[in-house]
Amino acid sequence: MKYYWCCAECGSTNVQIQAWVDVNTHEFVDDIQPYDDHHIWCEDCQNHVELKEQPAQLGFNFEADKKCP
């Protein structure tokens, strides 16, 4: 089953996490652990938020709607 990470505040999937990136190659190295509200950003809320995990549901278009059920 596929899962999506969503903003716990508004339900948006338009969330970002801070990560370590090699400054010379721009390659992703690792994300910052643990996932807490200081490292997660919601573009829709324009705020640092917590994440919630939601299973993908049949017939729901996450890409178009950008919202978790």
N, C-alpha and C positions, 0 to 999 in steps of 0.2 A: 504494500500500500504506500502510496506517495503522500508525503506530508509537506506542508508549507509553514514557514515562520511568518507570523503576523504581529502587528503592533497590538499590545494588550489594551491600549487606550481606545483606538478607533477601528481596529480590525484590518487596517491597510497592509498589503504585502509590499508596499513601497518603503522598506526598511533597509538600513545599512549598518554594517559593523566595521569597527576599526580593524586594521590588519597591518602586519609587518610586510613591507615590500622592499625588495632589493633596489637601492637607489640608482644603481648603474644599469641593471637590466630591466627594471620595472616588473620583475616577476614576483608573483605572490609567494611569500615564504610561509606565513602562518597567520591565523587570526588571533586576536587577543582573548585570552581566557581569564577568568570565567566570563560568561555572557551576563553582564549586569547592566543596569540602567545608565552607567557612565560610558559604556562602549557601544550602545545601540542608538541609532538615530532614525526617527520617522520623518520622512519628507513631507507627509501630509499634515502631521501635527506640528512640524517644525520644532521638535523637542526631543530630548533624550528620554527613552521609554524602555519598558520591559517587553520581552517577547512572549508570545504564546504559540504553541504548535497546534496546527489544525490539519486533519486529514483532508486530502482532496476528495471532493464528492463528484459523482458522475453528473455530467450536464452543467457543471459550474465552470465558468471560464475565468480562471484566476488572472490570466494575462490581460484580458479586456477590462475586467471589473476591478482588479487590484484590491479586492477585499476578501477576507476570510469569512466563512459562514458563521 
